Amino acid sequence: MRSTAGERNGEAYPVQDDAHWIERYQKLWAQHRDQQISTADLVKTVLSVSDHWEQDLTQVSGLVEQVSADLDAILTLGMRKAVQPLC
């Protein structure tokens, strides 16, 4: 188990997971940030890792599309505004 820092609103917060997952997802986030992969590609890649989730979550009907849309909303609007319609 490894702890590293994430960032939210310019403030660091702890992230804990096995080192190989943290490194893998950090690389994917960097590719997304640098516009090398789309949000949908990021989500598909993460959800397809059956070693992490114990199943290929891309096989759940509509999940990739919903998570991609929700993540885009969070990245565009910020978390509070993105979840406001759910409250």
Buried (B, 14 or more C-beta within 10 A) or exposed (E): EEEEEEEEEEEEEEBEBEEEBBEBBEEBBEBBEEEEBEBBBBBBBBBBBEEBEEEEBBEEEEBBEEBBBBBBBBEEEEEEEBEEEEE
